[in-house]
Amino acid sequence: MSAPVDRILAVLEGVRRSGPGWRANCPIGHKSRGTLAIAEADTGGVLLHCHAGCAAADIVAAVGLELSDLYPPRERIEQSAADRRENRERLALAGLRAAAELLAVEGHVLDDALRMQARGETLSAEDAERLRTARKRIAGACAALAREVRP
């Protein structure tokens, strides 16, 4: 068993084994007993299900715990300054690519609208709304690019 499962089982009443997990009395206070099912996930976290419908946050609060207590502590991975810099650069590059892809898609929307206008066609209300959306998305992408390429 993991520390999170031990922690929750220690503060519940009426705990008993049930299949691969446990059953206990929900600390919220239902008349029926054993309404709380407890299981340990493969990741070491704790899964709670109250058959009377109580939320997990309410259950853990009732016994003085927090939702974070249902999960094992995250392992901190030590990285060198060069690794951190490389990760930041990769993330920035992914943002630049996403902005470029968005600009390409929205550029096609603008091209289609210009072609329709050149043919003398009137834009429908739906087309006009799509153009407004394209304008907003282009402005957002430009702002994101400006933030990424600041000196």
C-alpha positions as CSV (number, residue, x, y, z in Angstrom):
1,M,0.0,0.0,0.0
2,S,1.0,3.6,-0.6
3,A,1.2,6.4,1.9
4,P,-1.9,8.1,0.5
5,V,-4.0,5.0,1.0
6,D,-2.7,4.5,4.5
7,R,-3.4,8.1,5.3
8,I,-7.1,8.0,4.3
9,L,-7.7,4.5,5.7
10,A,-6.3,5.7,9.1
11,V,-8.9,8.4,9.5
12,L,-12.0,6.6,8.3
13,E,-14.4,4.5,10.4
14,G,-15.7,1.0,9.6
15,V,-12.9,0.2,7.2
16,R,-13.0,-3.3,5.8
17,R,-11.5,-5.1,2.8
18,S,-13.7,-5.4,-0.2
19,G,-12.4,-7.0,-3.4
20,P,-9.3,-5.2,-4.5
21,G,-10.0,-2.2,-2.3
22,W,-11.9,-1.2,0.8
23,R,-15.3,0.0,2.1
24,A,-15.8,2.4,4.9
25,N,-18.4,4.6,6.5
26,C,-18.6,7.9,4.7
27,P,-17.5,10.6,7.2
28,I,-20.3,12.9,5.9
29,G,-22.7,10.9,8.1
30,H,-25.1,8.7,6.1
31,K,-27.5,6.4,7.9
32,S,-26.3,3.5,5.8
33,R,-22.9,2.0,6.5
34,G,-20.1,1.2,4.1
35,T,-21.2,3.7,1.4
36,L,-17.6,4.8,0.7
37,A,-15.5,2.7,-1.7
38,I,-11.8,3.2,-1.6
39,A,-9.3,1.9,-4.2
40,E,-5.6,2.5,-4.9
41,A,-4.8,3.6,-8.5
42,D,-1.8,2.2,-10.3
43,T,-0.2,5.6,-9.9
44,G,-0.4,5.3,-6.1
45,G,-3.3,7.8,-5.8
46,V,-6.5,7.1,-4.0
47,L,-9.9,6.7,-5.7
48,L,-12.9,7.5,-3.5
49,H,-16.5,6.9,-4.5
50,C,-19.4,7.5,-2.1
51,H,-22.5,5.6,-3.2
52,A,-24.6,8.2,-1.5
53,G,-23.2,10.8,-3.9
54,C,-20.8,12.8,-1.7
55,A,-17.9,14.6,-3.5
56,A,-14.4,13.5,-2.8
57,A,-13.4,17.0,-1.7
58,D,-16.2,17.0,0.9
59,I,-15.1,13.5,2.1
60,V,-11.5,14.4,2.6
61,A,-12.4,17.8,4.2
62,A,-14.6,16.0,6.7
63,V,-11.6,14.0,8.0
64,G,-9.2,17.0,8.0
65,L,-7.4,16.2,4.7
66,E,-7.1,17.8,1.3
67,L,-7.5,16.4,-2.1
68,S,-3.7,16.6,-2.6
69,D,-3.4,14.1,0.3
70,L,-4.9,11.4,-2.0
71,Y,-1.9,11.5,-4.3
72,P,1.8,10.6,-3.8
73,P,4.2,13.5,-3.8
74,R,5.6,14.3,-7.2
75,E,9.1,13.5,-7.8
76,R,11.2,16.6,-8.5
77,I,13.5,16.1,-11.4
78,E,16.7,17.9,-11.1
79,Q,17.7,19.6,-14.4
80,S,20.7,21.4,-15.3
81,A,20.5,25.1,-16.4
82,A,21.1,23.9,-20.0
83,D,18.2,21.4,-19.8
84,R,15.9,24.1,-18.4
85,R,16.9,26.5,-21.2
86,E,16.4,23.8,-23.8
87,N,12.9,23.1,-22.4
88,R,12.0,26.8,-22.5
89,E,13.2,27.1,-26.1
90,R,11.3,24.0,-27.1
91,L,8.1,25.4,-25.5
92,A,8.6,28.8,-27.2
93,L,9.2,27.1,-30.5
94,A,6.0,25.1,-30.1
95,G,4.1,28.4,-29.4
96,L,5.6,30.0,-32.5
97,R,4.6,27.0,-34.6
98,A,1.0,27.0,-33.2
99,A,0.7,30.8,-33.9
100,A,2.1,30.3,-37.5
101,E,-0.4,27.4,-38.1
102,L,-3.3,29.6,-36.8
103,L,-2.2,32.5,-39.0
104,A,-2.2,30.2,-42.1
105,V,-5.7,28.9,-41.4
106,E,-7.2,32.3,-40.7
107,G,-5.3,33.7,-43.7
108,H,-7.3,31.2,-45.9
109,V,-10.5,32.4,-44.3
110,L,-9.6,36.0,-45.3
111,D,-8.6,34.9,-48.8
112,D,-11.9,33.1,-49.3
113,A,-13.8,36.3,-48.2
114,L,-11.7,38.5,-50.5
115,R,-12.4,36.1,-53.5
116,M,-16.2,36.2,-52.7
117,Q,-16.1,40.0,-52.5
118,A,-14.1,40.2,-55.8
119,R,-16.9,38.1,-57.5
120,G,-19.5,40.5,-56.2
121,E,-21.0,38.0,-53.7
122,T,-22.5,39.3,-50.5
123,L,-21.2,37.7,-47.3
124,S,-23.8,35.9,-45.2
125,A,-24.2,36.8,-41.5
126,E,-22.4,33.5,-40.7
127,D,-19.5,34.4,-43.0
128,A,-19.2,37.9,-41.5
129,E,-19.1,36.4,-38.0
130,R,-16.4,33.9,-39.1
131,L,-14.4,36.9,-40.4
132,R,-14.7,38.6,-37.1
133,T,-13.5,35.4,-35.4
134,A,-10.6,35.3,-37.8
135,R,-9.7,38.9,-37.0
136,K,-9.7,38.2,-33.3
137,R,-7.6,35.0,-33.7
138,I,-5.1,36.8,-35.9
139,A,-4.8,39.6,-33.3
140,G,-4.3,37.0,-30.6
141,A,-1.6,35.2,-32.5
142,C,0.2,38.4,-33.4
143,A,0.2,39.4,-29.7
144,A,1.5,36.0,-28.7
145,L,4.2,36.3,-31.4
146,A,5.2,39.7,-30.1
147,R,5.6,38.4,-26.6
148,E,7.7,35.5,-27.8
149,V,10.1,37.5,-30.0
150,R,10.6,40.4,-27.6
151,P,14.2,41.3,-27.1
